[in-house]
């Protein structure tokens, strides 16, 4: 498929599996989401780092954050509290305590090919990281056309299991605690 705007080959179509928000305070944001949407529990919550950070093609410091997944109907929602200093794809959109919609996420059958297709279509990689178990993920800067980033995942069993835990958690939850740890 060719993008009519740029004339470049567009990335392969993938399903959007998540909407993610950067928040000032994770605990408060979970309470607000629960109050507004009646959803829960929120799975995760502990502090972690995104390592081996490449920011816009250059090595950068790891990004420290806290995050949770919660299932809202058929959509996974991620809330992220950024604990480290710039630069990163998160800071590109939200500096010093600002919050809002940050990215959609998609799984890729071929991570490197999909990443290259987004870049060839005119959307640069803002940040790329290695997760603690060795898997690479990245954030594509699509703000020029869509107003947000796009997170790319490879087909990884650990990430898929995180989504499964968020989907299944409401069936076993009795309303407390609001944030539960990953299994």
DOSE-791852 format. One line per field, with one value per residue (C-alpha): residue number from 0; residue in three letters; x, y, z. Coordinates in nm, 4 decimals, padded with zeros to 6 digits. Layout:
n (NUM,...)
res (ALA,...)
c1 (X,...)
c2 (Y,...)
c3 (Z,...)
This chain:
n (0,1,2,3,4,5,6,7,8,9,10,11,12,13,14,15,16,17,18,19,20,21,22,23,24,25,26,27,28,29,30,31,32,33,34,35,36,37,38,39,40,41,42,43,44,45,46,47,48,49,50,51,52,53,54,55,56,57,58,59,60,61,62,63,64,65,66,67,68,69,70,71,72,73,74,75,76,77,78,79,80,81,82,83,84,85,86,87,88,89,90,91,92,93,94,95,96,97,98,99,100,101,102,103,104,105,106,107,108,109,110,111,112,113,114,115,116,117,118,119,120,121,122,123,124,125,126,127,128,129,130,131,132,133,134,135,136,137,138,139,140,141,142,143,144,145,146,147,148,149,150,151,152,153,154,155,156,157,158,159,160,161,162,163,164,165,166,167,168,169,170,171,172,173,174,175,176,177,178,179,180,181,182)
res (UNK,UNK,UNK,UNK,UNK,UNK,UNK,UNK,UNK,UNK,UNK,UNK,UNK,UNK,UNK,UNK,UNK,UNK,UNK,UNK,UNK,UNK,UNK,UNK,UNK,UNK,UNK,UNK,UNK,UNK,UNK,UNK,UNK,UNK,UNK,UNK,UNK,UNK,UNK,UNK,UNK,UNK,UNK,UNK,UNK,UNK,UNK,UNK,UNK,UNK,UNK,UNK,UNK,UNK,UNK,UNK,UNK,UNK,UNK,UNK,UNK,UNK,UNK,UNK,UNK,UNK,UNK,UNK,UNK,UNK,UNK,UNK,UNK,UNK,UNK,UNK,UNK,UNK,UNK,UNK,UNK,UNK,UNK,UNK,UNK,UNK,UNK,UNK,UNK,UNK,UNK,UNK,UNK,UNK,UNK,UNK,UNK,UNK,UNK,UNK,UNK,UNK,UNK,UNK,UNK,UNK,UNK,UNK,UNK,UNK,UNK,UNK,UNK,UNK,UNK,UNK,UNK,UNK,UNK,UNK,UNK,UNK,UNK,UNK,UNK,UNK,UNK,UNK,UNK,UNK,UNK,UNK,UNK,UNK,UNK,UNK,UNK,UNK,UNK,UNK,UNK,UNK,UNK,UNK,UNK,UNK,UNK,UNK,UNK,UNK,UNK,UNK,UNK,UNK,UNK,UNK,UNK,UNK,UNK,UNK,UNK,UNK,UNK,UNK,UNK,UNK,UNK,UNK,UNK,UNK,UNK,UNK,UNK,UNK,UNK,UNK,UNK,UNK,UNK,UNK,UNK,UNK,UNK)
c1 (00.0000,00.1318,00.0607,-00.1063,00.0286,00.3967,00.4059,00.6025,00.5190,00.2940,00.3571,00.1632,-00.1731,-00.1772,-00.4464,-00.4224,-00.4221,-00.3664,-00.4137,-00.1590,-00.1510,00.1334,00.0150,00.1630,00.0792,00.0045,-00.1932,-00.4113,-00.4639,-00.5785,-00.8311,-00.9549,-00.9875,-01.1687,-01.4075,-01.4775,-01.4911,-01.5582,-01.2616,-01.0124,-00.8001,-00.4899,-00.2119,00.1512,00.2421,00.6037,00.8935,01.0992,01.3462,01.3504,01.7194,01.9584,01.7741,01.8371,01.6782,01.6461,01.9437,02.1752,02.2414,02.0536,01.9926,01.7470,01.3927,01.2566,00.8810,00.5834,00.3052,-00.0141,-00.2389,-00.6172,-00.8774,-01.1519,-01.3930,-01.1879,-00.9134,-00.6082,-00.5211,-00.1778,-00.1058,00.2582,00.4217,00.7622,01.0189,01.3342,01.4641,01.4564,01.5223,01.2711,00.9638,00.7585,00.9235,00.8818,00.5102,00.4831,00.7359,00.7397,00.4211,00.1997,-00.0173,-00.2305,-00.2667,00.0768,00.0569,-00.1255,00.0444,00.0565,00.2135,00.4276,00.4852,00.8239,00.9325,01.2347,01.0424,00.7484,00.9808,01.1638,00.8325,00.7206,01.0558,01.0383,00.6879,00.8315,00.7768,01.1030,01.1855,01.1774,01.2911,01.3905,01.4528,01.5448,01.3099,01.4549,01.4120,01.5962,01.3096,01.3291,01.0329,01.0145,00.8051,00.7456,00.6856,00.3591,00.2628,00.2826,-00.0209,-00.1845,-00.0846,00.0675,00.3393,00.3003,00.4542,00.5742,00.6050,00.7435,00.5326,00.6653,00.5117,00.5926,00.4215,00.1270,00.0978,00.0839,-00.2165,-00.3745,-00.3314,-00.4998,-00.7911,-00.8467,-00.7878,-01.1394,-01.2939,-01.1128,-01.1135,-01.3263,-01.2819,-00.9615,-00.6765,-00.7036,-00.3513,-00.2401,00.1104,00.2011,00.1754)
c2 (00.0000,00.3468,00.6567,00.9074,01.2023,01.1093,00.8621,00.6284,00.2695,00.2696,00.0327,-00.2938,-00.2529,-00.3841,-00.3805,-00.1127,-00.3048,-00.0255,00.3412,00.4812,00.7936,00.9682,01.0711,01.2849,01.0450,00.6812,00.6054,00.9134,00.8407,00.4847,00.6251,00.8767,00.6136,00.3810,00.6563,00.7779,00.4459,00.1905,-00.0200,-00.2223,-00.3721,-00.2024,-00.4566,-00.3633,-00.0517,-00.1181,00.0961,-00.0320,00.0900,00.0912,00.0263,00.0523,00.3687,00.5066,00.8504,00.9826,00.7767,00.8500,00.6622,00.8140,00.7385,00.4678,00.5817,00.5053,00.4795,00.3155,00.1736,-00.0291,-00.2051,-00.2071,-00.3588,-00.1242,-00.3364,-00.4863,-00.2208,-00.2311,00.1022,00.1770,00.4522,00.5609,00.7844,00.8975,00.9240,01.0173,01.3256,01.3948,01.3063,01.0415,00.9990,01.0534,01.3881,01.4943,01.5188,01.5864,01.7940,01.8628,01.7253,01.7519,01.4528,01.3198,01.0693,00.9453,00.6432,00.3573,00.0172,-00.2596,-00.6053,-00.6721,-01.0032,-00.8628,-00.5874,-00.4667,-00.4629,-00.2725,-00.0209,00.0341,00.0785,00.3507,00.5279,00.4962,00.6472,00.9550,00.8750,00.8623,00.6397,00.8694,00.6139,00.2493,00.0366,-00.3113,-00.4626,-00.6485,-00.9871,-00.8698,-00.7742,-00.4479,-00.2058,00.1407,00.4541,00.5949,00.9707,01.0104,01.3435,01.5276,01.3402,01.1746,01.3805,01.0826,00.8183,00.4578,00.1832,-00.1240,-00.4642,-00.7837,-01.0977,-01.1704,-01.4218,-01.2105,-00.9001,-01.1104,-01.2547,-00.9033,-00.8329,-01.1642,-01.0802,-00.7416,-00.9033,-01.1760,-00.9755,-00.8247,-01.1746,-01.2520,-00.9037,-00.8165,-00.4373,-00.4084,-00.3409,-00.1046,-00.1873,-00.5514,-00.6778,-00.8749,-01.2501)
c3 (00.0000,-00.0885,00.1194,-00.1139,00.0870,00.0770,-00.2121,00.0163,00.0962,00.4034,00.6958,00.7026,00.8702,01.2263,01.4910,01.7581,02.0857,02.3363,02.4155,02.6604,02.8735,03.0533,03.4009,03.6796,03.9618,03.8834,04.1995,04.1555,03.7842,03.8631,04.1114,03.8534,03.5780,03.8176,03.9276,03.5716,03.3854,03.6597,03.5485,03.7458,03.8658,03.7315,03.6824,03.7479,03.9415,04.0354,03.9195,03.6250,03.3638,02.9876,02.9134,02.6189,02.5181,02.1716,02.1455,01.7908,01.6783,01.9736,02.2985,02.5940,02.9594,03.0589,03.1300,03.4751,03.5165,03.6833,03.4737,03.4769,03.2288,03.2679,03.0402,02.9180,02.7158,02.4326,02.4584,02.6826,02.8454,02.9865,03.2382,03.2724,03.5319,03.4059,03.6866,03.4945,03.3174,02.9425,02.6702,02.5648,02.3475,02.6649,02.7369,02.3730,02.4392,02.8126,03.0047,03.3775,03.5138,03.2077,03.1206,02.8382,02.5559,02.4446,02.2134,02.0532,02.0473,01.7908,01.7720,01.4649,01.2916,01.1850,01.4250,01.2252,00.8978,01.0480,01.2167,00.8861,00.7031,00.9444,00.9035,00.5233,00.5360,00.7083,01.0761,01.2755,01.5697,01.8734,02.1332,02.1206,02.4309,02.5470,02.8035,03.1026,02.9263,02.6121,02.3789,02.1799,02.1577,02.0059,01.9814,01.6347,01.6229,01.4318,01.5905,01.2577,01.1260,01.4265,01.7306,01.9131,01.9172,01.7986,02.0117,01.8239,01.9909,01.8438,01.8851,02.2351,02.4808,02.7881,02.6481,02.5273,02.8791,03.0265,02.8031,02.9070,03.2763,03.2279,03.0370,03.2964,03.6160,03.6386,03.6561,03.9829,04.1368,04.4388,04.4124,04.6164,04.5935,04.2977,04.1751,04.1719,04.0847,03.7746,03.8370)
